[in-house]
C-alpha cells in the first residue's frame, strides 16, 4: 500500500498471475478515502503472482513498484509517472 497518485489516500497494488492466459499483471486500486477502493486498473503486464515491493527506486517523490514472478525468473521495476 502507498499513495501512488498523490491524493493523500492509501492505494493498493496487487501482483496477479492468470493461469489461463499464462500472464501476470500488476494492478492498482485507488483508495477512495471512505474505506473502499476504485476498480482495479492494470498498470503493467509482466511477472505476476510473485513478490511486490513499494519503494522510491528512481529517488523521486512518488512511490514505485518492483514485481517478481512466482518462479522468481522474471523481475520488473515500474516507475511511477503520475502527473500529480
N, CA, C and O of each residue as an XYZ file, in Angstrom:
336
protein
N       0.839     -1.178      0.000
C       0.000      0.000      0.000
C       0.882      1.238      0.000
O       1.920      1.293      0.660
N       0.438      2.225     -0.757
C       1.132      3.514     -0.836
C       0.182      4.494     -1.524
O      -0.851      4.096     -2.062
N       0.536      5.753     -1.502
C      -0.262      6.773     -2.183
C       0.323      6.972     -3.581
O       1.122      7.885     -3.793
N      -0.067      6.131     -4.527
C       0.527      6.151     -5.861
C       0.138      7.371     -6.685
O       0.937      7.838     -7.496
N      -1.055      7.893     -6.501
C      -1.494      9.045     -7.296
C      -1.418     10.358     -6.517
O      -1.899     11.386     -6.993
N      -0.826     10.332     -5.342
C      -0.542     11.522     -4.527
C      -1.785     12.354     -4.201
O      -1.761     13.583     -4.272
N      -2.865     11.663     -3.844
C      -4.082     12.371     -3.429
C      -4.300     12.270     -1.920
O      -5.375     12.598     -1.416
N      -3.275     11.816     -1.210
C      -3.282     11.663      0.252
C      -4.177     10.525      0.731
O      -4.575     10.494      1.895
N      -4.493      9.597     -0.160
C      -5.272      8.408      0.193
C      -4.440      7.173     -0.147
O      -3.780      7.127     -1.185
N      -4.478      6.183      0.727
C      -3.710      4.958      0.512
C      -4.320      4.133     -0.619
O      -5.529      3.906     -0.659
N      -3.464      3.693     -1.533
C      -3.863      2.859     -2.655
C      -3.282      1.461     -2.458
O      -2.367      1.267     -1.657
N      -3.812      0.503     -3.184
C      -3.410     -0.887     -3.029
C      -2.914     -1.431     -4.361
O      -3.599     -1.312     -5.378
N      -1.728     -2.026     -4.359
C      -1.178     -2.669     -5.550
C      -1.214     -4.176     -5.350
O      -0.923     -4.672     -4.262
N      -1.573     -4.906     -6.408
C      -1.612     -6.369     -6.348
C      -0.886     -6.945     -7.558
O      -0.907     -6.372     -8.648
N      -0.248     -8.082     -7.345
C       0.505     -8.787     -8.381
C      -0.242    -10.083     -8.668
O      -0.295    -10.969     -7.815
N      -0.816    -10.201     -9.851
C      -1.734    -11.294    -10.182
C      -1.125    -12.201    -11.245
O      -0.503    -11.728    -12.197
N      -1.308    -13.502    -11.074
C      -0.923    -14.466    -12.106
C      -2.178    -15.115    -12.639
O      -2.967    -15.667    -11.874
N      -2.371    -15.055    -13.940
C      -3.530    -15.638    -14.598
C      -3.108    -16.966    -15.217
O      -2.432    -16.984    -16.246
N      -3.498    -18.064    -14.604
C      -3.109    -19.390    -15.102
C      -3.638    -19.671    -16.498
O      -2.963    -20.323    -17.295
N      -4.829    -19.192    -16.805
C      -5.428    -19.484    -18.103
C      -4.662    -18.818    -19.237
O      -4.407    -19.438    -20.270
N      -4.298    -17.555    -19.043
C      -3.570    -16.835    -20.079
C      -2.069    -16.935    -19.923
O      -1.321    -16.447    -20.770
N      -1.620    -17.561    -18.854
C      -0.195    -17.674    -18.555
C       0.498    -16.329    -18.539
O       1.655    -16.204    -18.940
N      -0.218    -15.332    -18.075
C       0.340    -13.987    -17.990
C       0.146    -13.453    -16.601
O      -0.788    -13.827    -15.892
N       1.024    -12.591    -16.231
C       0.872    -11.905    -14.970
C       0.627    -10.435    -15.213
O       0.922     -9.909    -16.286
N       0.096     -9.793    -14.229
C      -0.100     -8.353    -14.343
C      -0.124     -7.718    -12.966
O      -0.456     -8.354    -11.965
N       0.235     -6.455    -12.948
C       0.184     -5.660    -11.730
C      -0.995     -4.708    -11.875
O      -1.152     -4.035    -12.894
N      -1.817     -4.667    -10.836
C      -2.979     -3.776    -10.840
C      -2.935     -2.881     -9.609
O      -2.417     -3.262     -8.559
N      -3.486     -1.696     -9.761
C      -3.566     -0.740     -8.649
C      -5.026     -0.378     -8.433
O      -5.751     -0.075     -9.380
N      -5.442     -0.415     -7.185
C      -6.781      0.011     -6.785
C      -6.606      1.311     -6.011
O      -5.934      1.334     -4.980
N      -7.198      2.377     -6.491
C      -7.055      3.681     -5.847
C      -7.990      3.788     -4.651
O      -9.162      3.424     -4.738
N      -7.472      4.286     -3.545
C      -8.276      4.473     -2.345
C      -9.257      5.614     -2.505
O      -8.930      6.643     -3.096
N     -10.453      5.438     -1.982
C     -11.484      6.471     -2.089
C     -11.495      7.395     -0.875
O     -12.098      8.467     -0.915
N     -10.828      6.981      0.205
C     -10.861      7.759      1.433
C     -12.033      7.400      2.323
O     -12.196      7.976      3.398
N     -12.853      6.452      1.886
C     -14.027      6.016      2.660
C     -13.925      4.538      3.044
O     -14.933      3.906      3.360
N     -12.717      3.997      3.015
C     -12.531      2.601      3.373
C     -12.764      1.636      2.233
O     -12.814      0.425      2.449
N     -12.907      2.151      1.018
C     -13.089      1.304     -0.157
C     -12.078      1.701     -1.223
O     -11.345      2.679     -1.075
N     -12.055      0.925     -2.294
C     -11.135      1.190     -3.396
C     -11.899      1.266     -4.704
O     -12.996      0.725     -4.839
N     -11.292      1.952     -5.664
C     -11.867      2.005     -7.010
C     -11.647      0.664     -7.695
O     -10.984     -0.225     -7.161
N     -12.204      0.542     -8.861
C     -11.999     -0.652     -9.676
C     -10.510     -0.779    -10.024
O      -9.838      0.228    -10.248
N     -10.003     -1.997    -10.067
C      -8.577     -2.232    -10.330
C      -8.194     -1.780    -11.731
O      -8.905     -2.043    -12.701
N      -7.056     -1.095    -11.822
C      -6.519     -0.671    -13.110
C      -5.228     -1.431    -13.370
O      -4.351     -1.495    -12.508
N      -5.117     -1.996    -14.543
C      -3.872     -2.683    -14.887
C      -2.812     -1.636    -15.191
O      -3.030     -0.750    -16.017
N      -1.679     -1.733    -14.536
C      -0.587     -0.795    -14.784
C       0.560     -1.446    -15.544
O       1.404     -0.748    -16.105
N       0.600     -2.788    -15.568
C       1.650     -3.480    -16.325
C       1.285     -4.939    -16.533
O       0.643     -5.563    -15.688
N       1.702     -5.466    -17.662
C       1.669     -6.915    -17.895
C       3.105     -7.376    -17.797
O       3.946     -7.046    -18.634
N       3.363     -8.131    -16.778
C       4.744     -8.585    -16.584
C       4.743     -9.868    -15.784
O       4.132    -10.856    -16.190
N       5.390     -9.862    -14.706
C       5.720    -11.024    -13.875
C       4.503    -11.795    -13.402
O       4.206    -12.873    -13.917
N       3.825    -11.267    -12.461
C       2.621    -11.873    -11.933
C       2.814    -12.936    -10.880
O       3.581    -13.883    -11.046
N       2.099    -12.751     -9.797
C       1.991    -13.765     -8.771
C       3.075    -13.812     -7.728
O       2.888    -14.444     -6.688
N       4.177    -13.186     -7.953
C       5.283    -13.229     -7.008
C       5.232    -12.080     -6.022
O       4.165    -11.570     -5.681
N       6.388    -11.696     -5.582
C       6.507    -10.617     -4.603
C       6.239     -9.257     -5.249
O       6.430     -9.067     -6.450
N       5.800     -8.338     -4.428
C       5.546     -6.970     -4.867
C       6.068     -6.052     -3.773
O       5.706     -6.206     -2.606
N       6.905     -5.111     -4.136
C       7.527     -4.227     -3.159
C       7.370     -2.782     -3.602
O       7.504     -2.467     -4.784
N       7.087     -1.913     -2.651
C       6.975     -0.480     -2.906
C       8.273      0.178     -2.453
O       8.802     -0.140     -1.388
N       8.778      1.092     -3.265
C       9.985      1.826     -2.902
C      10.135      3.049     -3.785
O       9.324      3.287     -4.681
N      11.167      3.812     -3.529
C      11.472      5.011     -4.316
C      12.731      4.698     -5.127
O      13.820      5.166     -4.798
N      12.574      3.909     -6.181
C      13.703      3.341     -6.895
C      14.442      4.329     -7.783
O      15.627      4.137     -8.053
N      13.775      5.378     -8.242
C      14.460      6.382     -9.050
C      14.701      7.659     -8.247
O      14.970      8.717     -8.815
N      14.603      7.551     -6.927
C      14.832      8.655     -5.994
C      13.872      9.823     -6.217
O      14.185     10.962     -5.867
N      12.710      9.543     -6.797
C      11.687     10.568     -6.973
C      10.838     10.687     -5.720
O      11.113     10.038     -4.711
N       9.822     11.503     -5.786
C       8.935     11.711     -4.639
C       7.680     10.861     -4.704
O       6.810     10.968     -3.839
N       7.580     10.021     -5.718
C       6.404      9.167     -5.886
C       6.813      7.711     -5.708
O       7.878      7.310     -6.176
N       5.982      6.912     -5.036
C       6.334      5.501     -4.818
C       6.286      4.694     -6.112
O       5.364      4.836     -6.915
N       7.292      3.846     -6.300
C       7.401      2.957     -7.447
C       7.121      1.530     -6.984
O       6.969      1.278     -5.789
N       7.053      0.595     -7.940
C       6.802     -0.808     -7.618
C       7.868     -1.705     -8.240
O       8.358     -1.436     -9.337
N       8.217     -2.758     -7.536
C       9.055     -3.830     -8.069
C       8.249     -5.113     -7.939
O       7.681     -5.389     -6.883
N       8.199     -5.901     -9.013
C       7.390     -7.122     -9.033
C       8.222     -8.289     -9.543
O       9.061     -8.131    -10.429
N       7.974     -9.473     -8.966
C       8.641    -10.685     -9.436
C       7.585    -11.722     -9.817
O       6.428    -11.635     -9.407
N       8.009    -12.698    -10.607
C       7.123    -13.793    -10.972
C       7.108    -14.829     -9.851
O       7.930    -14.778     -8.937
N       6.169    -15.764     -9.930
C       6.082    -16.803     -8.905
C       7.319    -17.684     -8.899
O       7.715    -18.176     -7.843
N       7.931    -17.891    -10.046
C       9.125    -18.728    -10.125
C      10.397    -17.957     -9.793
O      11.452    -18.550     -9.570
N      10.287    -16.616     -9.762
C      11.459    -15.795     -9.488
C      12.343    -15.571    -10.696
O      13.433    -15.014    -10.569
N      11.890    -15.999    -11.876
C      12.715    -15.846    -13.075
C      12.481    -14.519    -13.794
O      13.266    -14.139    -14.663
N      11.418    -13.821    -13.442
C      11.133    -12.513    -14.062
C      11.065    -11.450    -12.985
O      10.617    -11.692    -11.864
N      11.523    -10.268    -13.356
C      11.556     -9.157    -12.418
C      11.303     -7.869    -13.191
O      11.889     -7.662    -14.254
N      10.446     -7.010    -12.676
C      10.161     -5.724    -13.317
C      10.147     -4.623    -12.281
O       9.701     -4.821    -11.151
N      10.640     -3.460    -12.673
C      10.529     -2.253    -11.850
C       9.606     -1.311    -12.589
O       9.839     -0.983    -13.752
N       8.560     -0.878    -11.915
C       7.557      0.008    -12.510
C       7.713      1.388    -11.895
O       7.409      1.594    -10.721
N       8.186      2.325    -12.692
C       8.420      3.689    -12.220
C       7.115      4.471    -12.286
O       6.433      4.470    -13.311
N       6.775      5.128    -11.204
C       5.539      5.905    -11.094
C       5.661      7.181    -11.915
O       6.525      8.016    -11.648
N       4.800      7.331    -12.906
C       4.828      8.510    -13.767
C       3.528      9.317    -13.685
O       3.152      9.987    -14.647
N       2.848      9.253    -12.548
C       1.637     10.050    -12.389
C       1.979     11.524    -12.461
O       3.107     11.912    -12.155
N       1.034     12.345    -12.856
C       1.309     13.773    -13.065
C       1.208     14.598    -11.806
O       1.709     15.722    -11.774
N       0.587     14.087    -10.780
C       0.437     14.869     -9.554
C       1.722     14.970     -8.806
O       1.773     15.596     -7.747
